[in-house]
Amino acid sequence: MPVAATIAIDGPAGAGKTVVGQGVARELDYLFLDTGAMYRALTYVALAGGRNLSDEAALVALSRQAAIDVLPADGHADGRPYTVLAGGADVTWQIRRPEVSSNVSLVSSWPAVRREMVQAQVRLAQRGCCVLAGRDIGTVVLPNADLKVYLVASLEERVRRRGEELRARGEVVDEVALRDAIVARDALDSGRAASPLKPAPDAHLLDSTGLTVPQVVAAIVALAGKVVN
């Protein structure tokens, strides 16, 4: 069955974009790219180097020096959905640390940083049939994507999912702090001047609350087939 060649999946933190996008890409044998991982990688490198996260120009320069890349997870059996490189080093799991999560919205809010990252994301998407997940894929990165999906879930569901993800990595989870962090990130992502989080006018709204990952994946794969029929 013919399917959309480019699929954009957007949505707030904890909506399931990464695991769902990975499942769709696997089902269709497409490249998967979680664009948020690139902002996380830049945030991690900046924090590790003691950089000022409010210095927009310095962050842009750092993003170029870091040579951030996202590759398939081939050869790794640790559950990663992809491999993230910064300066040639594997930082796939480091970018999920709490200090990165609490600062990535600030780093990604700078217009010049976003412009730099969007250029890199477009180049990665040009590698072939792809599924891109993030917060501005359908509106900025791939405005002409064949299929755009805006994935949402209730706040309670998103807190539960993120908590399970952190516990699976052996981290201690403070549910109240986690909820507050997600609410704060929603506000930052939706209220920023550069590429705010919002559904594209032609995006398909999909509420994943109460649905399993395979159910959401199947729904998007079905939409991908209908787009071109």
N, C-alpha and C positions, 0 to 999 in steps of 0.2 A: 504494500500500500504506500503510495507517495505521501511524504510528510513535509512539514515546514522545515526549511534548511536552517533557519535561525530562530531560536526560541529565547525570549526574554522573560525572566521570572523576577518580579520585584515584590517587596513587602517589608514589614517591620521586623525588628529583632525577635528571634524565636518563633517566627511563623513557619519555619521548616524549609526555607529556600534551599539550603545546602543539601540536606539529605534527599529532598524531593528532586532537586535539579540533578543530583548525582544519579538518582534512579532513572530519571527520564533519559539522561545521556547514555546510561548503560543499556537501556531498553532499545534505544535507537542507534547505538554504537557511534555516538557523537562525542566531541570534545566538551568537557565541562569546565567552566570557569566561574568560581565564586569571586566576584570582583571585590567584595569586602575583605577578602584575604590579602589583597594588595595594599589596602589602606592599613590593615593590621600589621603587615610586614613593615611598612614605613614607620608606623607608630613604635613598633618593637625596636627597630634600628635606632630611632631617635631617642627613645628612653635609655637604651643600652649605652648610647654615646653621650648621655647627659645633655642632649640638645634642648633648646627652648621650643616648646610646642606652639608658642605664640608667634614665632618668627617664620612668617609665610615663605619669604624668599629662601631662607636657609633650608626649609623643609623641601622645597622644590629642588634645590641643588642636591640635597641628600637623596631624593628619590632617583635622580639621574645617576648618582654615584653608586647607589645600592644595587642597581640592575635587577630589580625585582622581577621574578618570573614565576609562572604557574605551569606545572607539568603534570602529566598523568601519574597516578600512584604506582605505576608498574614496579615490581620488585620489592614492594614493602608490604608487610603483613600485620601492620599495627592499627588497621582500621581507618587510616587516613583516606579522605575522598580525593586527594590530589597532593602533590608535593609543592611546597612553596620555597623558593630560593631567594636569598638576599646576599648579594656579593658572592654568589657561588655556594653559600652555606645553606644547609637545610634548616629552615626555621618553622617548619610546618606546625609543630606543637607549641613552640615558644610564643607564637602569635595569639594563642588562646589563653594566655595568662591573664588573671584578673586586672592587673595594672594596665594591660593593653586594652582590654574591654572598656575600662573606665576612661580611657583617653582617646580612643580611636575616633569618636564623634567630633572632638575638637580638631584633630588633624585633618579629618575629611571635610571639615566645614570651610576650609580656605579655598577660595575660587581658583587660585593659581595651582594649588595642589590637585584639585579635581581635574583641571584642564590637562595637566601632565599625565594623570592616571588614566583619564579617558582615552588619550592618544595611545597609551600602552595597551589598554583593554581592546581597543579597536584593532590594533595590530595582532593581538592574540586571537581575536575572533576571525581574522582573515586566514587562519590556518585551515579552516574547513568548516563543515557542518558542526554547529555548536549550540550549547545551552549555556546562557550566561545568567547568573543570579546576582542580585544586588538590590540597590535602592533607587537607581536612576537608569536602569538598562533600557526600558521601553521609552523613556522620555528623553534621554541624552545620549547614551552610548550606542544603542541600536534603535533609533527612532523608526527605522524601516524594517524592523524584524518581522518575519512572516507570522509569528505568533507572539502575543504579549499576554502574560498572566500576572495578575496582582494577587498574591497569596496572603491571606490574613488568618488570624486565629484569635480567640479571646485572650485577654491578658492572663487569666488564670492558667490557661493551657500553655501559653508561651513561657510563663514562669516555671511550670512543671517540667516542660521539655528541656529548658536550659539547665534546670537543676539536675535532671537525670544525666545530661551530657557532662556536667562538671563532676558529678559523683562517679561516673564511669571512668573518669581520669584520676580518681583518687582524691579529689579536692573536697574540703569541708564546705558545705553550702549553708549560708544564712538566708533563709527564704525571704525575710523582710527586706534585707539589703538587696537581694537579687531583684525583687519586685520593684523597689525604688530605682534601681539602676536601669531597668528596662523602661520604666515610665519616663525617666530622665532622658534616656537615649531617644525614645519616641519623640519627645518634645524638641530635642536638638535636631534630629534628622528631618522632622516635618517643618521646623521653623527656620532652618538655615536659608540664607539668601541664595547660595549656589546649589543648584540642582536639588531642591527640597524633595523629600520623600512624598510621592503622590502617584496615583495610578495614571497611566497614559489614557487618553480619551477612548482609545480603541482596545484597551486591555480587558481580558476576561477576569472578572472578580471571582476568586475561588476561596471559600471559607473552609479551612482544614480542621476546624474544631470538631473533635469526635471522630475524625476519619483516620484510618491507618495510612502509613506512608505508601503502601502498594495501591490503595484506593486513590490517593491524590495523584500518584504517578500515572495510573491508568487513565484518569480523567484528562490529564494534560496530553498524554500520548494520543488519546482519542481526539482532542481538540486539534492537535497538530495534523492529523489526517484530514479532518474536515476543512481546515484552512485552505488547502490547495485542491479540494475536490469541487 
